[in-house]
C-alpha cells in the first residue's frame, strides 16, 4: 500500500471548539497519516478560515448564518475567495470555483460535509443535540464516526446503534475510549460491570446548601480537564456523567444495573471493565483529550504519543468514592431517563441544554438546573423512538417547556 493510500482523510465538525482544535493538533503531529478534508464551525468563522488556510482545507461550513450577517460578511467572503471559494451570497451555499472546494452556511451544510466522497472519517465534535443528524448521516454514508458528541447516543442511540459496527463507531470520550480499549480482545459475555470514572468536578464533597450561591465562573473552574463551557457545567452537576452512562449503555449493549459511576479525583483512571472472574481492567494515562482522539483516528494502530506519557512515580495516591446523587441530582435524573428509555433521554437532554444556558446567562440558579430538567421530564410521556423528525419535535417541545418553566420560576 502506498503512503498516499494509507493517509486517512478526516472531516472535523466543531473544529473551533476544544475537541476540534485538539483533533487538528493531532493531525498536525501526524501529517503523514492524516489529511483534513473538511471543517465546520458553529459561529467562529474567522477561526474556521484560519484553520482552512493552515491545513489547506477546501470544504467548509458555518452552522449559524447570523454570524455572517453581523459585522464580517464582507471580510469573510473576501477571505473565502482567497481560500478557493467563490461566494454568491452571505446565506445558503457557496459554489466551488473550478471544482476546488465548497462552502456552505447553515445546519444542513454542516451535515453535508459528512457525505464528502473523499472523507474516510468524520469527527463529530458538535455541541448538543444538533450533532445527532451528523452522526446518523455519517454512518449512513459508510464513513467511520469518531464520536465526541454525547447527545448523538443520549438522544438517538436507538437510531444510531443499528447503523454502527465495532469498527465504524469509535468513541472519543476519554471514558468510553477507555472502556472500548479495555474490551479489545475480550468476550463481551464475560463482562460483569463497567466502571465509569468521574473527577467529581469543582464541587466534590460539597452539600446542597453549599451550592445555593454558585456562580458560572466557579462552576466553569474544572480541576483537571480543560473543556468548553457547556460540558464544564455538565461536569460540575454530574449531568455529564449521567450522559456518559446512557452512552455506555448504547455503545457496549450493557444493562444500566451493570454500569456504575465511581469518583476518581485524580482523573488518572479513565474507566474500568470488570469481568466474571473478578478481574478488572483499567485504562490509565495523562489527563489530555488528545490521547483518546488520536486512538479513534489511528485505530486499529497505535501511533507515537501526542503528549508526554503519565509518570506513575509522580502520580501519588489514587482515591475512589461513590457519587453523591442527593446533592448532584442530575446524575440520578439521567439514570432514570436512560432506564425508562424511549424519548425521555431526548427531552431530558434538551431541558438540560436550556437550563445550562440560562445558568450561564445568570437567568437560573445552579441548583435550578436540576429542577428544570426534572420538571420537563415529569411533564413528558415517553414514546418509542421512531425517527429523527420525531426526536427533533420533542427536542423543541422540551426546550419550550423549559423556557416557560424558567420564566415562571426564576
Helices and strands as residue ranges (DSSP letters): H 3-6, E 8-13, H 18-29, E 34-41, H 45-55, E 59-62, H 66-70, H 73-82, E 85-86, E 93-96, E 102-105, H 107-112, G 113-115, E 121-124, H 131-140, E 144-147, H 151-160, G 161-163, E 169-171, H 174-183, G 188-190, E 191-198, G 208-211, H 216-220, H 229-237, H 239-252, G 256-258, E 259-263, E 269-275, E 280-284, H 290-298, G 312-314, E 321-322, H 329-340, H 344-360, H 368-379, H 388-409
